[in-house]
Amino acid sequence: MMKKIIAAGILSSVFASASGLAETLISDRFCADPSAHKFGDTFYVYATNDQENSGKYWDSTQWRLFSSKDLKSWKDEGSFLHNSVFKWAAEDAKAWAPGAFERNGKYYFYAPVGGNQIGVAVSDNPKGPFVDPINKPLVEKPRDKNVGDEPIDPAIFIDKDGQAYMYFGTRVPKVVPLGENMVSLAGDITDVVINGYPKDDPKKKYGEAPFLHQHDGKYYFTFSTGWPGQIVYATGDSPLGPFDYQGVIIDYLEINTNHHAIVQDGDKNYLFYHDKVKEGGGNYRRSILVTEMEYGENGKIKQIDLKNRKIN
C-alpha cells in the first residue's frame, strides 16, 4: 500500500523499483510531461495539468508547478500559468508538454500552445509571474520551415560554448539554435539524425519528447519511441547530432504516452517520467515520478526495471 504524507500542500510517496532504486510520486494530483530542473537549492517540475483536463483528451489550458528541496517532499505551487498569457493563442488552445531553462537570472518557459505553435514566456522568478516578451509564437506552423507534423515538446540545452538549442517535434525530431536572448531563433530548424535503430523492432523509432544532456563529454539524446513508447537514448559528439542508438532506459508502460526529463545534481542523476500509478489513472490521468538514473560501463545508461516494482 502506498505510504503518503500530505500536509500544507506537501506530498511525499516513496516506493522501490525492481532495480532497487527509490522512486517518488511528486504529487497526489494527476500531472504529466515533466520539465524538471534544479534552480539554486530547489528542484522544480513544470508539468501539464491532467487534473484539470476533461479526462477524455489532453485538453487542459494551464500548466502546473511543483517544487522540492530534497526530491522526496514536494510542494504543489499551483497552476502558475494559463494559455491566456499568449494573447495570440486561441482561447481553448491546449497547454501541452513544456520546457524551461534559466539563464542570466531569468527563467524561460517554452510552451506548446495547441499542436501548431510554441510560445515563450519569461520571469524573474521560477514560480512566475511569466510574461510573453515577443507577443508572437517563437515557432509556428506553417509560418516556419521544417517544423514537422507538430511543433510540440520543447526541451532546451545550452552547450559549453554558450549556444542554446531547442529540441522539439513528433515523428521527426527537430533542433534549432536560439539567440542569446533565449526568445529568438538564431538559425534554421533542422532534423536530428538518429542512426542504428534495431532492425528487428519496427516500433523502435523516434516518436516525441526529445531531451538532450551531456555526460563525460558525450551528448545523450533521449526520447520516446511513440504511442505507446519506450524512453530510449542515442549518443553523439555534437548537440546537433548525428546520434547513434544505444538502448532502452524505460520500457513500454501501460499508457499510450511516455515523457521524461533528466536532472544532473553533483554526481547524481535523476530521471522524471509519467505513468499510470494512482487509482483512477490512465491515458489522460497520469502521474509524475522521479527515480535515480545510473551509468554503467562505457557510459551506458542502465535500464530502469519497472516490471516488478512494489509500492511500499
Helices and strands as residue ranges (DSSP letters): E 4-7, E 10-16, E 22-25, E 32-39, E 42-48, G 50-52, E 62-68, E 74-82, G 83-85, E 99-103, E 106-112, E 117-123, E 139-140, E 155-158, E 164-168, E 174-178, E 190-191, E 194-195, E 208-215, E 218-224, E 231-236, E 243-250, E 260-265, E 268-275, E 287-292, G 297-299
